């Protein structure tokens, strides 16, 4: 588990590893990645692993976007439950939301052994947990169509971060999530995300879902900031993938 709520301590473009730790103090997803890498007994090797990457944004160093990281402005809190290995992926966009949200938390998902800190967060009186997931997977009595407002409580949006199949498994198999309401997102347009293949055209990536959630939460400035940031990320990511250049 890694959960940070500190504001960004500083920005470093393509920084050495030690300075990167300072960079990610605010970003719980990148902090979780560092923790998981430290625990790993062997290097994480996948397609593109030979690319020289910026340790701050995980993009190829020549396409680094660290200078474009926005200030955290969203008042809504976000909790990322990440499927095993998801936090390593440069294509993951949950970390973009973490940069925009003042309060963000990230945990590696476990079906049977959720971390005590995760359970404590879900029961924190300051927060009102809401799962973000398609309504067709939720019982009618759990479905929300707007972000509820409760005095003295901040929405804690739970993002199930992985492939669509992995997210579905997390939704169905997590007994500790079954009491929380579910907010379904109805996109106004098809996804603009070309970095992974979705099962259906209407399925949005994590950052795109975050944009819609912030709109529903009454945070248009934060939604606009995340939208600009995501567009910049997508453009620079694809610049490092010549075979995908026709998708821009």
N, C-alpha and C positions, 0 to 999 in steps of 0.2 A: 504494500500500500504506500501511496505517497499523496499527501494532500497539502497544498500550499495556498495561503490566502494573502501572502505578502505582495505588495506592489513591486513592479519590475525594478530591480536594483540598478540596472544599467544595461546598455545595449552594446553588443560587441559584434562586429561584422566578421563572420568566419573566424571565430575566436578559438584559441587553444582550449583544451578540455577543461582546465581549471576555471577559466573565465566563463566558460559555458555554464558551469554550475551556478554562477551568479546570474547569468541570463535567465535561467529557467526557474528561479525562485518563485516566480508568480505562476508559471505554467505547470500544472500538476501532471499533465500527460507526459511532457518531456522529463519531468522529475521521476515519474514512474519508470520511464524507459531507462534512465540512468541506474535506478535501483535494480531493475530486472537484469540489466547487463552486468552489474556488479555481482549478482548472485549466480549468473550463468557459469557453468563449468566448461563451456566451449563457445567459440565465437558464433554469432548469428550470421549465417551465410545464406543468401538468397539471390535471385536474379537482380543484377545491378549492384551487387555488394562490392564490386571493384571500383565503383565510381568514387572519386574523392568528394566527400560531402561536407558541407558546413554542419558542425555539431549543434548549431543553434536552431536552424530551420529544417535541417535534414535534406535540403535540396543540393544538387551539385554545386560545388563551391563557386563556380563561374556564374551561377544563376541565383546566388544567395538573396534572400528577401528580408534579412534581419533589419535592414534600415527602414523597412516598410511596416514593421510590427506596430500596431496601433496601441494607444494607451487603453487600459482596461476601463470601460465606461458602463458596462451592463451591471445593474443592481441585482438582477435575478441571479441565483446561484445555479451552478451546473455540477452534476455528479456523473462521471464517466465510468461505467462498468465495462471493462475492456476484456474481450476474449483473449486467451493466451496467445501472445505473439503480436497482437494488434498494435501495441505501443511502439513496436520496432519499425513499422512500415512507413516509409517516406510518403506514401499516398494517403495516409490517414489524415482526415481533416478535423477530427475532434480537437486536436491541439490548437487549431485556429480559433475555435470558440473559447478555449481556455485563455488565450491571449486577450480576448475582448471582455471576458467576464471577471469582475473584481473578485468574486468568490467561486473557486472551482476546485474540484476534488477528483482524484482518479484512483481506481482500485482494479487489480486484476480479478476477474470474476472467478468465483468458486461456487459450485452447486451446493455442496454439503458443508463447506468450512469457510463461510464468509468471515472476513477479518472483524475482530471486535470493534475496531475504529469505524468500519463501515456501518455496523449495526448501531453504534452510538450516534453516528451522523443521521441515520434514518429516523432515529428517535429524538433528535435534538429539537427542543421546543421552539427554537428560533425559526425552524424551517417547516415548509409544507411540501412534502415530496409528491411529485407528479411524474409518472412514467410517460415518456414520449414514444408512442408506438401505434401502428395502424389499428383502427377500431375493430376491424373484422376479426382480430385476434383476441378481443376482450369481451367479457360478459357485458350485456347492456347496462347493468347497474354501475359498472366501473367507468363508463365512457364520459369524458368531458368534451365540451365543444368550445369552451372559453377557459381562460386562466382564472381560477377562483381567487377571490380577494378575501383575505382574513387579516384583521387588524393585528399588528404585532408579529406577523409571520412573513417570511420571504419565500417565494416559490423556489423549490429545489428541483430542477428539471433533471430527471434521470435518463441519461442517454446510454442505450445498449449498443456499444461500439464494437463492431465486427462485420463480417459479411452478413447478408440478409439471413442466411440459414443459421449462422451463429447467433445473431441477435434474437431470432425466433426461439432458439433453444434456451437462451438466457431468460427470455420472457416466460416461457412455459415451465422451466425447471427450477426457478428461484423461489422457494417457498417464502422467503423473507420479503418478497416483493408483492405477494398476492393480495395484500390488503390496501394497496395504493391505487388511486384513480389513474386512468389512462387518457392522455390527451392525444387525439389523432390529428395529423397534419394533412390538410388537403391542398396540394400544390396548385397554384394558379397557372403554372406552365411546366412543361417537361423539364427534366433535369438537364443542366448544362454541363454536368460532370462527365468527362470522358476518360477518366483515369482508371476506372474499374467498370466491369460489366454488371449491371443490375438485372434482376430477373424480369422486371417490367419497366417500361419507359417512365411510369409515374413515380418510381422509387427514387427518392432524393438521397444524396450523400449526407453525412453527418453535419457538415457546415451549412448546407442548404436547409436542412431541417432546423438548425439553430437560428438561421435568419428568420424563418417563418415563426418559430417559437417566440423570438424577441418581439416580432410585430404583434403577436397575440398578447404578449405581456405588457404592451403599451410602451415599448422602448424602441421607437423608430430610429433614433440616432445610433443606438448600438447596433440595430439591424443593418443600417446603412454602412456603418463602419465595417462590420463583418462581411457584408456583401462586397465591398471594395477590396478588402483584404483577400477574400477567397478568390476573386477574379484575378488579382495579381499573382497569387499562389498558383492558380491553375495555369496561367500563361507561362510562368517561369518553369513550372514542372514540365510542361509539354515541350518547352524549348530544349530541355535535356533529353527528350525522346523524339529524335528525328522521324521515326516511323509513325508518330502520332501527329505530326505537324498539320495534316489535312483536317484535323478535328478542331482547330482553333477558329 
